[in-house]
């Protein structure tokens, strides 16, 4: 670690004043677009809260930095029973919560079970823990999670920043409903100050067991406007900043500002209501899939990976170079002529807002689809909504087709495929397509039951092919997370879920 105080004011790295980047107190400022809603992992459900929760708490396991692989966190190791019903975790010793109380197996049990108590309405509990039947404390450093049926996504779910982190039982009981502003975990940072709607300041946990951060203070500062975040970055007032688009990265390159990218755990798509006309006709759905040239989508300004997979690269079941229909406008026209004749039209509904999987907003994307389909003589009428009204419109099945997307918090294929396409979820509001295929349903249950990675890869590749053969959707792209990083910042790793691994920040 070098002493930044020795640098002169005029010295610059990447066009940014060095001395303003980190003062003698070793403070790092992270600019994000909106404030965290809560620092209680049982209640959190927004991505901004997740960024801070990832710094303050730890779970039994975590994502290996920059990947979707799982590695130990508070657990030293684990064993899964042959029937897939029991997960036994051996816990690391000599770990303290921020309030000085010891981390033991009882804290794991408490952290899980508090989410089922009256007054704690955990949004993510069911997703994370699935068919959890019982949490058994074997001794101070051994805990068992007993399931009612096998649930292969569990390990990856336990790495999520929602519901899964372990909290201090003493602090949670002490603060009750105010625990969200008095967070107490075992992570590398401790809450120092919360200036509402302005910033949240964290101090480094001096008792952190691993090689921890080499800075003293980490401030998450709310800067909603992209231009203001860019200015703050260029002036050296902030050192890490997110919420950027492809156009912003052009400026980063011009000004020699380093930045990191990761593929997002998401998918953007054109979807169809398959339970009502006109798109209860599979031939129409296939014809439209063939008429859209994903390779031209870059014209909308979206920084994205365009392919025909529902699953993003790196997710189990993803197939590189996968093509089912491909871009074939001539065949599309032939199918349309044979099915509905010339002059087919439909209503496409869309959101106005930007989304993580579509940073240009829904209307430009809808116009792209409109232009593409006009080339095969399909007339598309576009109707737009604000985000909250749009979600209601989807539940009411307004329009004939829709633009939407899915953001996975775990990166497990089950989260992408079971929740969106499982026939059992037609009435839940998650399966917006109202899609139901018994072969797909059976494979999805099989995928949930197998902990064998190779077997799951084969299962979910088959599931994708079956779904896309039925064409309830046209996958368009997977988004990209972008983080601007000051040249003097080291050991900051952008994660697939949009959080950052800052445990060893210096």
N, C-alpha and C positions, 0 to 999 in steps of 0.2 A: 504494500500500500504506500502510495507516495503522498507527500504533503503538498496539497494544491496551493497553499499559501505562498509557495516559492515562485509561482508563475506570475508574470506581469499581466496587467489588465489588457494589454494589446495582443497578447498571444491568443490565437484562435485555432480550434480544431474543427474541421468541417464547417467553417463559417460561423461557429458559435463561440462567444467569449468564454474562455476556460474558467477564469476565476469566478464568474457569476454562476457557473454550473454547480459548484459545491463550495460552501463556505467552510470556515475552520471548524464548524460544529458537525460537519459531515451530514448535511441534510440533503435528501433526495426528494424532489417534487414530481409527482405523477399527476398529469392532467387527464381527467376523464369527463365525459359529456354530461352526466347527471349524478346526483347524490345517491349513495347507498340508502336503501329504505330501512334496513335493520341489520344488526350484527349478531342476531340470534339465528344460528343455522337451522333451527327447527322451523322458523317462520319465514326465512328468506326465500324469495323466488325470482329475484331480479338479478341480471348479470352484474350490475354495479356492486351490489352487496357481496356477490360471490368473490369479487376481486379483493375485498378486504378480509372476508372470512377466510380465504385461502392463506392470508398472512398471519391471522390471529389463532387459528385452530388447526388441528390435525385430526385425521381419521385413522383407522386401523391400517389402511393402505393408502397409496397415492399414485397418481400417474407419474411414470418415469418422465422427467422433464422433456417436453417437446414431443411426446409420443402418447399413444393410448395404451401402452404396456403398463402393467401393474407392478409396483415394488413396495416393500415394507415401509410403513410410517411408524405408528405407535406399536404395531405388531412386529415381532422379530421374524416370525414365520407362521405358517398356517397349514392345515391339513383338511382335505375334503373327504368325507366318507365315501365308500364305493357306491352307496345308493344315492349320493348327492344330497342327503337330507341334513347332514351335520357339518358345520364349518368350525373347526377348533383353532383358535388363535392363541399363540404364545406371545405375551406382551413384553415389551422392553421395560427394564427396571431403572430405578433412580431418576425418574422423570417427575417434574413438579408442574402443577398448574401455575398460572400467573399469580394466584393468590397465596402460593406457598404450600398448598395442600398436595398430597402425593397422588400421582396417577396410578390407579389400580383397576382391576377387572370390574369392581363395583361401579366405577364411573362409566364404563362402557354400557353396562346394563341400565344404569340411570339415564344416560343420554338417549338411549333408544326408547325406553319406556315412558319418559316424560312427554314424548310426542303423542302419546295416546291418552294423556290425561285431559280432563275437562279444562277448557281455556287455552289449550295449545292446539291450534288448528294447523297442523303441518301440511303444507301443500304437496310436499314431495315424499312423505312417509311411505305411502303405498308403492310408489314407483321404486324407491330405493330398496325397501326391505321385502316387497312382494309377499310371498307366502310364509313369512316369519311366524313361527308358532311360539317360540320360547327363547329367552336369553338365560343361559345357565352360567353362573359363576362357579368355576371348579376350585380355584384358589385365587390368591391376590393377583396372580399373573397369568391366569388361564381362563378364557371365556369361550363358551360354545354358543353358536347361533343354530337353533334347531328349526328346520323348515317343515311344513306340512306336505310339500312336494318339491322336487328338484327345481332350482331356479338359477340357471347358469349366469345370468347377468349380475348376480349379487356382488361378486368381487369388484367388477368395474363400477357398479353403483356405489360401493363403499368408498370410492375415491372421489366422489362428487363433493362439492362444497355445500350442497344442500342436504339437510337431514342427517348425513352420515358423520360429521365431525363430533369429536368427544368434548363435552363441556365439563367444567368444574361443578360437581353436585353442590358443594358448599355455596358457591357464588350464585348458581341458578336458584337455589332455595332462598338465599339472602335477598336477591333483587327481584325475584318473581317476574311480574310483567315488565319490569324495567331492565331485564337482563339484556335486551337488545341494544341498550346504550351503555351497558356495563359488561361487555363481553369478557369471558375468562376461559382461555384455552391453554394449550401447551405449545403453541406455535412460536415462530421466531420474532414476532412483534406483539407489543402490548399497546392497548388503546391509551393514548396520552390526553387527547383533547378532541372534542367534536364541536366545531363552530357551524351551526346549522346552515345548510344551503351554501356554505363557503368551502369548508375543508374539514378533513378528518386527519388528525396527526397520530402517528404511531411511533413508539420508542422501541428500540431493539431489546429483546428479552435477554438480560445478561446471563441467565442460567440455561440458555438453550443448549441442548446436549450435543448437537452436531456442530461442525464448523458453520457458524452462523454468519449473519450479515456483518460487514466491516464498516457500515455506516452507523450513525447514531439515531437518525430520525428519518421517517418516511412520511411524507405528507401527500394525501390524495386531495387534489384541488379541483373543484367544479369549474369547468370552463365550457359552457354549452356550445358556443359558436366556433366552428372550425377555423375561421380566420384568426380568431383570438388565440386559439391553441397554437396555431402555426407561428403567430407573432411571438408568443411567450416562449416557444421552443427556439426560434431564431435569436431571440434576445438573451437566451440562457436563463430565463426565469423558471423554466421547467426542464426536466431532464428525461422524462418518459411521457409519452402522450399517445392516446389511442383515439378511435373514432374517425379514422381517415379513409379516404376512397382512392381509387386508382389515379384520379387526376392529381391528388395531393402527392402521390409517390413520384410523379414527374418533377415536382418542385424539389422533393428530397434529393433526387438524382442531380438536379441542376445545382443545388446548394451543397452537395456532398454531405448530406445528413444521413447517417446510417438508419436503417429500419429493418425490422424483422417481419416475416409473414408466416402464417401457418394456414393450412386448409381448415376451414370451419367445419364443425360437426353439424352440417345442415344440408338442405336441398331445396332449391326453388323449382316450381313446376307449374304447368298448366294442367288443371284437373277437370274431371267430368263427373256429373251426377249420373251414375250408371243405372240407377233405379227408375229413371223417368225419361221420356222422349226429349230431345232426339238422340241422346247419347246412351240410351239403353241398347243401341245398335253398335255392336263391336266393330263392324266394318267402317263406320264413320269415325270411330275413335282411332282406328289404325290408319285411316287415310290422312287424318290431321297430323298424326305423329310423323308420317312420311313427308309431310309438306313443310315442316319447320326445319330450317337450316341453323342448327345450334352454332355452327362455326361463325356465323355473321353476328352473333349476339354481342360481340365486343363493341359494335357500333353504338350500343346504348350506354357505354361508359362503365359497364360493370366489370370490376376486377374479379374474375371468377374462373373456375375450371369447368369447361363445357364438355359433357359426355352423356351417355345414355344410362348410366348407373343411377339408381335411386340412392345407393350408398356412396359416400365420399371416399376418395383414396385413403387407404390406411385402415378403413373399417372392415372387419371380418365379413367376407362375402363379396367385397368389391372385386370386379373383374377388369383388368387393364385391357384396353382395346376392344371392350365389349360393344357389339352392335347387333341389334335385333332387326330393326327396320331400316335405319339409316335415312339419309335424305334422298328421297326418290319422288320428285313432284309428278313425273309422268305416270308412275303407278298410282299415285294418290288420285290424280285426275281420273284415271280409268276406274278405280274403285268408286269414286264419287258418282261418275256417270252411270255405273251399273246399279248404284244403290239409291240415289236421290235425284239423279239427273242434274242438269245445269242450274245454277242459281241458288244453291243452298246457303242459308244464313242462320246465324245464332247470336245470342246475347252473351257477352263475356263480362263478368263482373270482376272488379279489382279494387285494391286498397290504394290510397293516395300516398301514405307514408313510406319513408325508406324502411327497409328491413335488413337485418344482418346478411341475409342471402340475396338481397337486391338493393344495393345502395343508391340506385337511381330513382327508386319509387315505382309504384305499380303502374301508373299511367303511361310512362315511356315504354315500359315492357309490354303493356297491352297493345300499344300502337305498333310495336315491333311485330307482335303476333298478328295483328290486323294486316300489316303490310305483307307478311309472309304468306298468309292464307289467301290474300287477294290474288296472288300469282297462280292459285289453283281454282280461281273463280268462286271462292267462299267469301261472303260478306259478313263482317264481324261488327256488331254494335257493342260499344263499350259503355259501361256504367261504373262510376267510381263512388267510393264511400270513404269516410274517415275510418280509422282502425277499429274503434269500438262498434260502430254501426256495421262495419264489414263483417265482423265475427258473427253478429246476429243474422246478417243476410245469408251467410253460409249455413248456419243452423236451420234457417227457413228455406234453404235451397232456392234462393232467388237466382235468376238468370239460368243459363244452360250450362255454362262452363265457368271456371274461376281460376285466378292466379293466387297461389298460396305457397307455403313452404313449411318446412319442419326443422326445428332446432333441437338436436339431441344434447342432453346435459351429460350423458355418460359416454357417448361414442360407441355404445354396444348396438349391434344390428337389430336386436330385439326392440330397442327403443324406436328405431326407424320403422320397422316393418310390422311388428305385432300391433303397436298402438294405432298405426294408420290404416292397416289393411286387414286386421283380424276381424273375422265375421262377427265375433261376440261383441265387438265395440261399435256396431252400427248405431246403437241408440245412445252411445256415450257422448257423442259430439266430436270424438277424435277421428273416427272413420268417416270423413266428410263425403267421400266418394259413394258411400253405401255399397261398398264392394264386398262380395262374399264368394269365396272359392274354397270348397271343402279340401281340395288337395293342398292349397296354400295354408289353410287353417291347421291341417294335420302336421305339415312341416314346421310351422311356427311353434307348435307345441313341442315338437321334437327338438327344435333348436334351443328352446328354453330349458330342456331337460339334460342336454349334453354339455359337459365341461371339456370335451375333447376339441381342441382348437381346429384341427384338420377337418374333423367331422362337421363342426359348425360352419367352417368356410364352405364346404360342399353344400350343406343344407341351405344356407342363405343365398348362395349363388343360384341354386335351383329355385328358391322362392322368388328372387328378383326376376328370373326369366319367365316364370309362370305369371307373375303379376304384369310384367311388361308385355307379355303376349296378349293378355286381356285388355291392355291399354286403358286402365282407368285414369292414367296420367301420362304426361309427357315431361320427363325430367329435363330441366333446362340447364342448371348449373349448380355448383357448390361454391359458396362464398369464401372469401379470404379475410383472415384477421390481420390487421396491420398495427404495428407498434413502432413509433419513432423513438430512437434511443440516442441519447447524447454520446459523443465519441469517448468520453471518459468513464462511462458506466460499463461495468463488467459484471458478468455472471447474472444477467437478467435473461430469462428464457420465456418466450411467449408460448403459451399452451394452446392445445387444439380447441379448448372450450372458451378461449378469450381471456382467461385469467393469466397471471404471470407467476412463474416460479422465482421468487425473490428471496429465498432462504439464505442465499450466499451472496447477496448483492454487495458490490463494492465499487 
